[in-house]
Amino acid sequence: MEKSGVSDDLFVYGCNEFPPESAFDCGLGEAETVISGAVGDLLAKTRVNPLDIGVVIVNISTFNPVPSLSAMIVNRYKLREDVLSYSLGGMGCSAGVIAVDLAKWLLQVRS
C-alpha cells in the first residue's frame, strides 16, 4: 500500500491486516456490507414488510459464494420460506439484462 500511491486513509478489505485475509473472505465481507446497506435502506425507505417479498434476484459478476448472496438476503431479513430466490453470477454485465427479463417473467407468472 505504501508504494501504491494511495493514502493511508484508503480502506481495502483485508489489505489493512496482516496476514491479509483471503480473497474469498474479503469478497464476502464487502458483499455483506454493500448488500445489507442497500437492502436495509430500501426496506426502510419504502416501508416494505420483508414478509411481503416473494422474489429475490441478485446479479453479481464474478463472486459466487455458497450459500448464495440471494440466500444471504433471505436469511438476514427473514423473508418467507416460499420466497423465490435467484442468484445470477459469473455472466458479467450482461446478466443485468437477464435479471430484468427474469423479474419481468416472474412478475407476470405470479400475478
Helices and strands as residue ranges (DSSP letters): H 23-46, G 50-52, E 55-60, H 69-76, E 84-89, G 92-94, H 95-110
